[in-house]
Amino acid sequence: MGVSVKINPSIREANETLQTAFRSRSFALVAGDCRVDYEGRASSTLEWGERIVVIKQDGSLLVHRPIGYEPVNWQPPKCLLKVWTEDSGSLIVNATRAQPREMVSIEFRKIMFTVTGKLDDRGDFALHVTEEQMKQAILTVPALVEEGLKPLQQEKSLGAAGFTDIYAEDREGNLVVIEIKRNPASRDALIQLQRYLESLRGKIDRPLRGIVVGPELRMNAQPLLSSLRLEYVRLAPEKCFEILKSQRDMKLSQFLVGER
């Protein structure tokens, strides 16, 4: 796809370029000296500074400072985008969201460059989450395995048998050994879990359960699961990623004022 680059365009040239980009639903990168106002669920003002504004083909907008990977201001997809010039000689880029009502207004007094065009991206996205990350997600939200589950210990040593992923207690007071697999659980995973259970039997005086957790259970493992009286819980790595991401975002939000 064609991409247009303009270095040090005038305010009038930048206005024409962005008008065309918005009409054709193209992406736009704009670098320049600007200030940013946000009005919506909260309000904010970012005073003058040199920044990069990213406007994507879906109508989303992000304002990036020269350092850091997160935008300082943003608007989600499907925003109404407008651009115009002021009598003062500045360029205004406005992104409005209808529900909830929010608006980001960017005033440029100097444009360093604009890049506009269309990008074609049809590639599939494969998310790779480790077993350790799946374990952390379960420890954060035990209900991913079952309601009422209470983790007691991770990486519990069972001597020669090895280490359990999670050692827990269910709502009935039964002890639970959990084996986590990032890939489809095989017969070997069930045999390993059974070995953990055997090492515990005779050492505890409470009922004991074994649960293997993973995205799938291989077909040839199903008969062994039944004969060993083990349990299987399906858990997609993508779900674990969502849990961990929400926890990270929640921690970051503690440093922000209001909901924005």
C-alpha positions in Angstrom: 0.0 0.0 0.0 1.2 3.5 -0.7 2.5 5.6 2.2 3.0 9.4 2.1 5.7 11.1 4.2 5.9 14.8 4.6 8.8 16.5 6.5 8.2 19.9 8.1 4.9 20.5 6.4 3.1 23.8 7.0 0.1 23.8 9.2 -2.1 24.2 6.0 -0.4 21.2 4.3 -0.7 19.1 7.5 -4.4 19.9 7.7 -5.0 18.8 4.1 -3.0 15.6 4.6 -5.0 14.6 7.7 -8.3 15.6 6.1 -7.6 13.2 3.3 -6.4 10.4 5.7 -9.5 10.7 7.9 -11.8 10.6 4.9 -10.1 7.5 3.5 -9.8 5.8 6.9 -6.0 5.7 6.6 -3.5 5.6 9.4 -1.6 8.8 10.4 1.5 9.5 12.4 2.1 13.1 13.4 5.1 14.4 15.2 5.1 17.9 16.5 5.0 20.4 19.3 1.5 20.1 20.8 -0.7 20.4 23.9 -3.5 18.0 24.8 -6.8 18.4 26.6 -9.0 15.5 27.7 -12.6 15.8 28.8 -14.9 12.9 29.8 -15.1 10.7 32.9 -12.3 12.9 34.3 -10.3 15.8 32.8 -6.6 16.5 32.1 -4.3 18.9 30.4 -0.9 18.1 28.9 1.1 21.3 28.3 3.3 22.0 25.3 5.9 19.4 24.3 7.2 17.4 21.3 5.2 14.2 20.9 4.0 11.5 18.5 0.3 11.1 17.8 -0.8 7.8 16.3 -4.2 7.6 14.6 -5.1 4.1 13.4 -7.4 2.9 10.6 -10.1 1.9 13.1 -10.4 5.4 14.5 -8.3 4.9 17.7 -5.9 7.6 18.7 -2.8 7.5 21.0 -0.6 10.3 22.2 3.0 9.2 23.0 5.7 11.1 24.8 9.3 10.7 23.7 9.9 8.0 26.5 7.8 5.2 27.8 5.7 2.6 26.0 2.2 3.6 27.2 0.3 6.5 25.7 -0.3 9.5 27.9 -3.7 10.1 26.3 -5.8 7.9 24.1 -9.1 7.2 22.6 -10.5 3.8 21.6 -11.6 2.6 18.1 -14.5 4.1 16.2 -13.9 7.7 17.4 -15.2 10.6 15.3 -12.0 12.3 14.0 -11.9 15.9 12.9 -9.1 18.3 12.0 -9.1 22.0 11.3 -6.9 25.1 11.5 -7.4 28.0 13.9 -6.9 31.7 13.2 -4.0 31.7 15.5 -2.2 29.4 13.1 -2.4 26.2 15.0 -3.8 22.8 13.9 -6.5 21.1 15.9 -7.0 17.3 15.9 -10.1 16.2 17.7 -11.2 12.6 18.6 -14.6 12.2 20.2 -16.2 9.1 21.7 -20.0 9.0 22.0 -20.5 6.5 24.8 -19.3 7.4 27.3 -18.9 11.0 26.1 -15.1 11.7 25.9 -13.0 14.0 23.9 -9.3 14.4 23.3 -8.3 17.6 21.6 -4.7 18.1 20.4 -3.4 21.5 19.4 -0.2 21.6 17.2 1.8 24.8 16.8 4.5 23.0 14.8 4.6 19.9 12.7 7.8 17.9 12.2 6.4 15.2 10.0 3.3 13.4 8.9 3.1 9.8 7.7 -0.2 8.6 6.2 -1.4 5.5 4.3 -3.0 2.1 4.5 -1.5 -1.0 6.1 -2.7 -4.6 5.3 -2.4 -6.9 8.3 -4.1 -10.2 8.2 -1.7 -12.3 10.3 -3.0 -14.5 13.1 -1.8 -13.7 16.6 -0.6 -16.6 18.7 -0.3 -16.0 22.5 2.4 -17.9 24.3 1.9 -18.2 28.0 4.1 -20.3 30.2 3.1 -22.9 32.7 4.5 -20.6 35.4 2.2 -17.8 34.2 -0.8 -20.1 34.2 0.1 -21.1 37.8 0.3 -17.4 38.9 -3.1 -16.8 37.3 -4.6 -19.7 39.3 -3.0 -18.5 42.5 -4.5 -15.1 41.8 -8.0 -16.4 40.9 -8.4 -20.0 42.2 -11.9 -20.1 40.8 -10.3 -20.7 37.4 -10.0 -24.3 38.6 -13.1 -24.4 40.8 -15.1 -22.2 43.2 -14.0 -22.4 46.8 -10.5 -23.6 46.1 -7.9 -22.4 48.6 -4.2 -22.7 47.5 -2.0 -23.7 50.4 1.4 -24.0 48.8 3.1 -23.8 45.4 6.0 -26.1 44.4 5.4 -28.3 47.3 8.2 -30.9 47.6 7.2 -34.5 47.6 10.6 -36.0 48.0 11.6 -38.4 45.2 8.2 -37.8 43.5 9.1 -34.2 42.7 7.3 -31.0 43.2 3.6 -30.2 42.8 2.5 -27.2 40.9 -0.2 -26.2 43.4 -1.2 -27.9 46.7 -4.6 -26.7 47.8 -7.8 -27.4 49.7 -11.3 -27.5 48.3 -14.5 -26.2 49.9 -15.2 -29.6 51.4 -11.8 -29.7 53.2 -10.3 -32.2 50.8 -6.6 -31.7 49.8 -6.0 -31.1 46.1 -2.9 -31.6 44.1 -2.9 -29.6 40.8 -0.8 -30.4 37.8 -0.7 -27.6 35.2 0.1 -28.1 31.5 0.5 -25.4 28.9 -0.1 -27.9 26.1 -2.7 -30.7 25.8 -2.3 -33.0 28.8 -1.0 -36.4 27.9 -0.9 -39.8 29.7 2.5 -38.8 31.0 1.0 -35.9 32.8 -1.6 -38.1 34.5 1.0 -40.7 35.5 3.1 -37.9 37.0 0.0 -36.6 38.9 -0.8 -40.1 40.2 2.8 -40.4 41.4 2.4 -37.2 43.5 -0.8 -38.6 45.0 0.7 -41.9 45.9 3.6 -40.2 47.7 1.0 -38.3 49.9 -1.3 -41.2 50.7 -0.6 -42.7 54.1 0.9 -39.3 55.2 -2.4 -37.5 55.5 -5.7 -38.4 57.0 -7.9 -36.4 54.7 -9.5 -37.2 51.3 -7.1 -36.4 48.4 -8.0 -35.3 44.9 -5.8 -34.9 41.8 -6.6 -32.4 39.1 -4.8 -31.8 35.8 -5.3 -28.3 34.3 -4.7 -27.5 30.7 -6.1 -26.3 27.4 -7.0 -29.8 26.3 -6.8 -33.5 27.3 -5.4 -35.8 24.7 -7.9 -38.5 23.5 -5.7 -41.4 24.5 -5.4 -39.9 28.0 -9.2 -40.0 28.7 -9.4 -43.8 29.7 -6.4 -43.4 32.1 -8.0 -40.3 33.6 -11.1 -42.4 34.4 -9.3 -45.5 35.6 -7.0 -43.4 38.0 -10.0 -41.4 39.2 -8.3 -38.2 38.4 -10.0 -34.9 37.3 -9.4 -32.6 34.4 -10.2 -28.9 34.2 -10.0 -27.1 30.9 -8.2 -23.7 31.2 -7.1 -21.7 28.1 -3.7 -19.9 28.4 -5.5 -16.9 26.9 -7.7 -16.7 30.0 -4.7 -16.8 32.2 -3.2 -13.9 30.2 -6.3 -11.9 30.7 -6.2 -12.4 34.5 -2.5 -11.4 34.7 -3.0 -8.4 32.5 -6.0 -7.2 34.5 -3.9 -7.4 37.7 -1.1 -5.5 36.1 -3.4 -2.8 34.8 -5.1 -2.6 38.2 -1.7 -1.9 39.8 -0.8 0.7 37.3 -4.2 2.4 37.8 -3.4 2.9 41.4 -1.0 5.7 40.3 -3.7 7.4 38.2 -6.2 10.0 39.3 -9.9 9.1 38.7 -11.0 6.5 36.3 -9.0 7.7 33.3 
